[in-house]
Amino acid sequence: MIGTTGGIDGVTGDDGRRGLRLGIDTGSTFTDAVLLDAEDRLLAAAKVPTTHGEPAAGIAEAVDRVLAAGAGKGAVGLVGLSTSLATDALAEGRGGRAALVLIGLGRALLRRARLGEVLGDGPLVLLPDDRRARGRAGAEAALAEAVAKLEAVAGGVEAVAVVGRFALRDPARERRVADLLRRRSGLPVTCSHELSPGLDAGRRARLTLLNARLLPGMRKFLDAVRDCLEARGITAPLMVVRGDGALMRPETVLERPVQTLLSGAAAAIVGAARLADMPNAVIADMGGATTDIAVLEDGRPRLSPEGARVAGLRTMVRAIDLETVALGGDSEVRRDATGRLAIGPGRRMPLARLGARHPAIVAVLERQLAAPPRPFDALFALRAGQGRAQGRDEARVLAMLERGPVPLAEVFADAGDDRFEGLLRRGLLRVAGFTPTDAAHVLGRQRTGSVAAARLGAALEARRPVGGEAAADQPVELFARQVFEACEQAVAKALAAAALRGMGEEPSWLAGAGTGGTLARALNPAAPPPERNLLELRFRLMRPLVAVGAPAPLFFPRPAVHLDTALLIPEAHAVCGAVGAVLGGVVRRATVVVARGPGGSHLLLPGEPPRRFEGFETALAAAEEEAARRARTLLEEEGVEEAAVTVERTFERAAAEGGTMVVEARITAVARGRPPAARG
């Protein structure tokens, strides 16, 4: 069995009626699928390249492989899906064109909440707060004004975000505007009070706008997934992984796609927790370009108190607390300012993978090695994505790449820096070069691609001039070993930093570990000591390490030894995200705020209108009952019939005469249950 403990929020086990479960993980590099039986046994697994222009094609191939391997084992009763679609769209600045409607809020909010970079070229509509509008005629006139303003600028808009200043106290205004916009425009509309119980208008606006921009792409993606499943006769319930590892129905995703931020990372952590069957551990998931590190406590991943962070932006989306570093099998290999080998943060397609797909590049690499060193040796450009070129120069470059990968020197000669960077930034162009994956091919630790291309790339990188001086001749195996050592030190450093942050300490002082010396030796005790060794420093990770992801066996064994901790690499480590996609539970939260009202009364928020109580304890009891009711209702909407509910209280206090007083109480009810499944 994969495991019977762990999982997300303690939701584990199976009732024996679910039949087979199909897990799908669509990542930036690969799409994985797994097939599990009712006892959590892994029956089949598949890993195929993600097809970015048409993601359903990669999903179909992976699903077909596992269904063929599990033929005759039973019917699929549940499908779980995790996806990097929302995360990639936010990180790369993509998404649908959305309009932002602000009610009772001004333009200053755009600057204060960094809304401009999220809004892009979408229109902004400012409406006055009409709560004092008298009578039905006044309210209808204000709504007509809202629609007229939006229609005047709404060309090309695919979704709308509506944010009211007092929406959490009185959501009726947002709802009226949204209902009229839906009727008149047919566009999907997101209201801020539906997404977050937070009272900060700026952060609510950012979250709501992000959600609106993600709606069109998520709808297209889920429609493609459903078509793929239906074409194979799979009618089982489909559940999608949220950023906190819990599951939700596609209908909920199409209302709140922003909640799938970090979905893929969360699924991998949940899968690792179940595969490891350890209540307390440090989990590291290494992919093509990044490594995510999380702390598992009492069988549950720790959640971030500030929400998911993507591309430096805090989103307020509930998510697993991750330490993410730009380090993976496809990371670029470069030299830093001192000439030392450094890994990342850029990403490259490995030469071994490129050579397997396009064998002609081997001859190009051979010609480069026979010539004097040049800056763009061992680097190729290749077409990616389905977007359009901007201008003739970009169109000429993309046309050049239609016939296959082109040496980067030729692209720069034709396009120049600006055109190249623009294509790269918009995801229309990729760069291939020497990576840690290639180093693994040189050393015989991996054999999935072209060894010849990897060895030639290593030879070209090893001879690259450092500081204007020619590099010393060295065997390609030695250079590959140096690349591995640089990766291993980066892994050890990332694990140490994650552990320090988990203890509430700032790990910025670890930055010095990259320049050699005592800190570097602490992360690699096998490194030779200096002539006068007067001080030794050692790190010890006080939790076992669970490493998952396809590159895990290559890059984690030595760091675990250096950090003096036990290492577990589960058998299904390469498809951990797909495992987690189908083994998570359904968790819903509902928050009710008890706020001070006029005349010493207490109000329950949100409410339409807010319920009012004279006594604080009475208001608190009513809030707990209301929060529990709402949480159960949310779980029922996901198809879960039986729920376990717990209630959490937090209080905001302020100084008062003779001590402190409660200014606000936040009551959160958490309902947990098992995902619905087809009977079989």
FENPENOR-V203826 format. One record per residue. N is the residue number from 0. PSI is psi as a letter, one per 40 degrees, with the letter a starting at -180 (none if undefined). Layout:
<<N & PSI> <N & PSI>>
//
This chain:
<<0 & i> <1 & d> <2 & i> <3 & e> <4 & i> <5 & a> <6 & a> <7 & h> <8 & f> <9 & e> <10 & h> <11 & i> <12 & a> <13 & i> <14 & e> <15 & e> <16 & e> <17 & e> <18 & a> <19 & i> <20 & h> <21 & h> <22 & h> <23 & h> <24 & h> <25 & h> <26 & a> <27 & d> <28 & d> <29 & i> <30 & h> <31 & i> <32 & i> <33 & i> <34 & h> <35 & i> <36 & a> <37 & e> <38 & e> <39 & e> <40 & h> <41 & h> <42 & d> <43 & i> <44 & i> <45 & i> <46 & h> <47 & i> <48 & h> <49 & h> <50 & g> <51 & d> <52 & d> <53 & g> <54 & d> <55 & d> <56 & d> <57 & d> <58 & d> <59 & d> <60 & d> <61 & d> <62 & d> <63 & d> <64 & d> <65 & d> <66 & d> <67 & d> <68 & d> <69 & e> <70 & h> <71 & e> <72 & e> <73 & i> <74 & i> <75 & h> <76 & e> <77 & h> <78 & h> <79 & h> <80 & h> <81 & i> <82 & i> <83 & e> <84 & d> <85 & d> <86 & d> <87 & d> <88 & d> <89 & d> <90 & d> <91 & e> <92 & f> <93 & i> <94 & i> <95 & i> <96 & h> <97 & i> <98 & i> <99 & h> <100 & h> <101 & h> <102 & h> <103 & e> <104 & i> <105 & a> <106 & d> <107 & d> <108 & d> <109 & d> <110 & d> <111 & d> <112 & e> <113 & f> <114 & d> <115 & d> <116 & d> <117 & d> <118 & d> <119 & b> <120 & e> <121 & i> <122 & i> <123 & h> <124 & h> <125 & h> <126 & i> <127 & i> <128 & h> <129 & f> <130 & d> <131 & e> <132 & h> <133 & h> <134 & i> <135 & d> <136 & d> <137 & d> <138 & d> <139 & d> <140 & d> <141 & d> <142 & d> <143 & d> <144 & d> <145 & d> <146 & d> <147 & d> <148 & d> <149 & d> <150 & d> <151 & d> <152 & e> <153 & e> <154 & h> <155 & e> <156 & h> <157 & e> <158 & i> <159 & h> <160 & h> <161 & h> <162 & h> <163 & i> <164 & d> <165 & f> <166 & d> <167 & d> <168 & d> <169 & g> <170 & e> <171 & d> <172 & d> <173 & d> <174 & d> <175 & d> <176 & d> <177 & d> <178 & d> <179 & d> <180 & d> <181 & d> <182 & d> <183 & d> <184 & d> <185 & e> <186 & i> <187 & h> <188 & h> <189 & h> <190 & i> <191 & d> <192 & e> <193 & e> <194 & d> <195 & h> <196 & e> <197 & i> <198 & e> <199 & h> <200 & d> <201 & d> <202 & d> <203 & d> <204 & d> <205 & d> <206 & d> <207 & d> <208 & d> <209 & d> <210 & d> <211 & d> <212 & d> <213 & e> <214 & d> <215 & d> <216 & d> <217 & d> <218 & d> <219 & d> <220 & d> <221 & d> <222 & d> <223 & d> <224 & d> <225 & d> <226 & d> <227 & d> <228 & d> <229 & d> <230 & d> <231 & e> <232 & e> <233 & h> <234 & e> <235 & i> <236 & i> <237 & h> <238 & i> <239 & i> <240 & h> <241 & i> <242 & e> <243 & e> <244 & e> <245 & i> <246 & i> <247 & i> <248 & i> <249 & d> <250 & d> <251 & d> <252 & d> <253 & e> <254 & d> <255 & g> <256 & d> <257 & d> <258 & e> <259 & e> <260 & h> <261 & f> <262 & d> <263 & d> <264 & d> <265 & d> <266 & d> <267 & d> <268 & d> <269 & d> <270 & d> <271 & d> <272 & d> <273 & d> <274 & d> <275 & d> <276 & f> <277 & h> <278 & d> <279 & h> <280 & i> <281 & h> <282 & h> <283 & h> <284 & h> <285 & h> <286 & a> <287 & d> <288 & e> <289 & i> <290 & h> <291 & h> <292 & h> <293 & i> <294 & h> <295 & h> <296 & h> <297 & f> <298 & e> <299 & h> <300 & i> <301 & h> <302 & i> <303 & h> <304 & e> <305 & e> <306 & i> <307 & h> <308 & h> <309 & h> <310 & f> <311 & e> <312 & h> <313 & h> <314 & e> <315 & e> <316 & h> <317 & h> <318 & i> <319 & i> <320 & h> <321 & i> <322 & h> <323 & h> <324 & i> <325 & g> <326 & h> <327 & a> <328 & d> <329 & e> <330 & i> <331 & i> <332 & h> <333 & i> <334 & h> <335 & a> <336 & d> <337 & e> <338 & e> <339 & i> <340 & h> <341 & i> <342 & h> <343 & a> <344 & e> <345 & i> <346 & i> <347 & i> <348 & h> <349 & i> <350 & d> <351 & d> <352 & d> <353 & d> <354 & d> <355 & d> <356 & d> <357 & g> <358 & d> <359 & e> <360 & d> <361 & d> <362 & d> <363 & d> <364 & d> <365 & d> <366 & d> <367 & d> <368 & d> <369 & e> <370 & i> <371 & i> <372 & i> <373 & i> <374 & d> <375 & e> <376 & i> <377 & e> <378 & h> <379 & i> <380 & i> <381 & i> <382 & i> <383 & i> <384 & i> <385 & e> <386 & i> <387 & i> <388 & i> <389 & g> <390 & i> <391 & d> <392 & d> <393 & d> <394 & d> <395 & d> <396 & d> <397 & d> <398 & d> <399 & d> <400 & e> <401 & d> <402 & e> <403 & a> <404 & i> <405 & h> <406 & h> <407 & d> <408 & d> <409 & d> <410 & d> <411 & d> <412 & d> <413 & d> <414 & d> <415 & i> <416 & d> <417 & d> <418 & d> <419 & d> <420 & d> <421 & d> <422 & d> <423 & d> <424 & d> <425 & e> <426 & e> <427 & e> <428 & i> <429 & i> <430 & h> <431 & i> <432 & a> <433 & h> <434 & i> <435 & d> <436 & d> <437 & d> <438 & d> <439 & d> <440 & d> <441 & d> <442 & e> <443 & e> <444 & e> <445 & i> <446 & f> <447 & e> <448 & a> <449 & h> <450 & d> <451 & d> <452 & d> <453 & d> <454 & d> <455 & d> <456 & d> <457 & d> <458 & d> <459 & d> <460 & d> <461 & d> <462 & e> <463 & h> <464 & i> <465 & h> <466 & f> <467 & e> <468 & i> <469 & i> <470 & i> <471 & i> <472 & h> <473 & i> <474 & i> <475 & d> <476 & d> <477 & d> <478 & d> <479 & d> <480 & d> <481 & d> <482 & d> <483 & d> <484 & d> <485 & d> <486 & d> <487 & d> <488 & d> <489 & d> <490 & d> <491 & d> <492 & d> <493 & d> <494 & d> <495 & d> <496 & d> <497 & d> <498 & d> <499 & d> <500 & d> <501 & d> <502 & e> <503 & e> <504 & i> <505 & h> <506 & e> <507 & d> <508 & e> <509 & e> <510 & d> <511 & e> <512 & e> <513 & e> <514 & e> <515 & a> <516 & a> <517 & d> <518 & d> <519 & d> <520 & d> <521 & d> <522 & e> <523 & g> <524 & e> <525 & e> <526 & i> <527 & h> <528 & i> <529 & i> <530 & d> <531 & g> <532 & g> <533 & e> <534 & h> <535 & h> <536 & h> <537 & i> <538 & i> <539 & h> <540 & h> <541 & e> <542 & i> <543 & i> <544 & h> <545 & h> <546 & h> <547 & i> <548 & i> <549 & d> <550 & e> <551 & d> <552 & d> <553 & d> <554 & e> <555 & d> <556 & d> <557 & d> <558 & d> <559 & d> <560 & d> <561 & d> <562 & e> <563 & f> <564 & i> <565 & i> <566 & h> <567 & h> <568 & h> <569 & i> <570 & d> <571 & f> <572 & d> <573 & e> <574 & f> <575 & d> <576 & d> <577 & d> <578 & d> <579 & d> <580 & d> <581 & e> <582 & e> <583 & i> <584 & i> <585 & h> <586 & h> <587 & i> <588 & i> <589 & h> <590 & h> <591 & h> <592 & h> <593 & h> <594 & i> <595 & h> <596 & a> <597 & i> <598 & f> <599 & e> <600 & i> <601 & h> <602 & i> <603 & h> <604 & i> <605 & i> <606 & i> <607 & g> <608 & i> <609 & h> <610 & i> <611 & h> <612 & i> <613 & d> <614 & i> <615 & d> <616 & d> <617 & d> <618 & d> <619 & d> <620 & d> <621 & d> <622 & d> <623 & d> <624 & d> <625 & d> <626 & d> <627 & d> <628 & d> <629 & d> <630 & d> <631 & d> <632 & d> <633 & d> <634 & d> <635 & d> <636 & d> <637 & e> <638 & e> <639 & h> <640 & d> <641 & h> <642 & i> <643 & h> <644 & h> <645 & i> <646 & h> <647 & i> <648 & h> <649 & i> <650 & h> <651 & h> <652 & i> <653 & i> <654 & h> <655 & i> <656 & h> <657 & e> <658 & b> <659 & i> <660 & i> <661 & h> <662 & d> <663 & i> <664 & h> <665 & h> <666 & h> <667 & h> <668 & h> <669 & h> <670 & h> <671 & i> <672 & i> <673 & i> <674 & i> <675 & i> <676 & i> <677 & i> <678 & i> <679 & none>>
//
